[in-house]
Amino acid sequence: MTAATMKKDEALLLHIRDRDLVAIEVRYHKSCYLRYTKVVTNFVKMSGQDDEQQVYEKSYSSFCKRVIEERIICGKEILRLAKLNKLFIVEVREVEGLDASSHKTGCLKARLKRSHPVLCFTRPFRPADSEIVFVESFAVEELVEGVVQVNSTEAGESNKTVGESQQGGSSSHHLRDVFHAAQIVQNSIANSTNPIRCPPTSEDTTLHKAEEVVPDELYNFLAWTTGASNEPKESGKVKVPDEMHHRLLSIAQDIMRLRAEGRILLPKRTP
């Protein structure tokens, strides 16, 4: 009950609020229970630590109420940590009339983790991107769609002309599908095992080795994108003409090498 209240998980509170959990025979997996109530344990640990003297207390309290609680926890918004820090700097200027432009995102993150342990901080694949912040009770589907919306908003702000010209393809559903597909392909590349070891042998330059190295998801995505195949296939590589087969394997290896920043041995690039 305490964890659900802290997370403002109304979907769960609807069933257990003001009710005898023993009488209604609530059941749960031990691992699920520990994971869900971890927020309470973290809160107790952080509360027991010696509190450092925090600056901008009045501004921080106002910021948490207007942004963290209303927008992220209740409104289920997903915001980047860098944007939260900018909003906090604005809040300090408006509430206390002080210049907090030098305030660091790391300081805000540490403070938020202490005061709001229900928040999650996740760093994207690209190291240059700021962490995204969201409430722990997010469902996976909601989280993915929310991240897509964050990225699409940033893209729209940086290039409005392109966004306006793509009327049919700028819908959230279309962007979500494209984002899902890209993540699946990216994960297939990241999780693929490279059987080529150094020093390579003559067998490592064969067509069979190239077919073994290139993930099915990447190969099929390229085949569907180029029109080489219209066959939906869940496992294995789709069938394409031999000429296209060699070209697709070559392009796929270039993509894999780009993803690994050259730190990978591939049949196409093996000396």
Rosetta blueprint (number, residue, H / E / L):
1 M L
2 T H
3 A H
4 A H
5 T H
6 M H
7 K H
8 K L
9 D L
10 E H
11 A H
12 L H
13 L H
14 L H
15 H H
16 I H
17 R L
18 D L
19 R L
20 D L
21 L L
22 V L
23 A L
24 I L
25 E L
26 V L
27 R L
28 Y L
29 H L
30 K H
31 S H
32 C H
33 Y H
34 L H
35 R H
36 Y H
37 T L
38 K H
39 V H
40 V H
41 T H
42 N H
43 F H
44 V H
45 K H
46 M H
47 S H
48 G H
49 Q L
50 D L
51 D L
52 E L
53 Q L
54 Q L
55 V L
56 Y L
57 E H
58 K H
59 S H
60 Y H
61 S H
62 S H
63 F H
64 C H
65 K H
66 R H
67 V H
68 I H
69 E H
70 E H
71 R H
72 I H
73 I H
74 C H
75 G L
76 K L
77 E L
78 I L
79 L E
80 R E
81 L H
82 A H
83 K H
84 L H
85 N H
86 K H
87 L H
88 F H
89 I H
90 V H
91 E H
92 V H
93 R H
94 E H
95 V H
96 E L
97 G L
98 L L
99 D L
100 A L
101 S L
102 S L
103 H L
104 K L
105 T H
106 G H
107 C H
108 L H
109 K H
110 A H
111 R H
112 L H
113 K H
114 R H
115 S H
116 H L
117 P L
118 V L
119 L E
120 C E
121 F E
122 T E
123 R L
124 P L
125 F L
126 R L
127 P L
128 A L
129 D L
130 S L
131 E L
132 I E
133 V E
134 F E
135 V E
136 E L
137 S L
138 F L
139 A L
140 V H
141 E H
142 E H
143 L H
144 V H
145 E H
146 G H
147 V H
148 V H
149 Q H
150 V H
151 N H
152 S H
153 T H
154 E H
155 A H
156 G H
157 E H
158 S H
159 N L
160 K H
161 T H
162 V H
163 G H
164 E H
165 S H
166 Q L
167 Q L
168 G L
169 G L
170 S L
171 S L
172 S H
173 H H
174 H H
175 L H
176 R H
177 D H
178 V H
179 F H
180 H H
181 A H
182 A H
183 Q H
184 I H
185 V H
186 Q H
187 N H
188 S H
189 I H
190 A H
191 N L
192 S L
193 T L
194 N L
195 P L
196 I L
197 R L
198 C L
199 P L
200 P L
201 T L
202 S H
203 E H
204 D H
205 T H
206 T L
207 L H
208 H H
209 K H
210 A H
211 E H
212 E H
213 V H
214 V L
215 P L
216 D H
217 E H
218 L H
219 Y H
220 N H
221 F H
222 L H
223 A H
224 W H
225 T H
226 T H
227 G L
228 A L
229 S L
230 N L
231 E L
232 P L
233 K L
234 E L
235 S L
236 G L
237 K L
238 V L
239 K L
240 V L
241 P L
242 D H
243 E H
244 M H
245 H H
246 H H
247 R H
248 L H
249 L H
250 S H
251 I H
252 A H
253 Q H
254 D H
255 I H
256 M H
257 R H
258 L H
259 R H
260 A L
261 E L
262 G L
263 R L
264 I L
265 L L
266 L L
267 P L
268 K L
269 R L
270 T L
271 P L
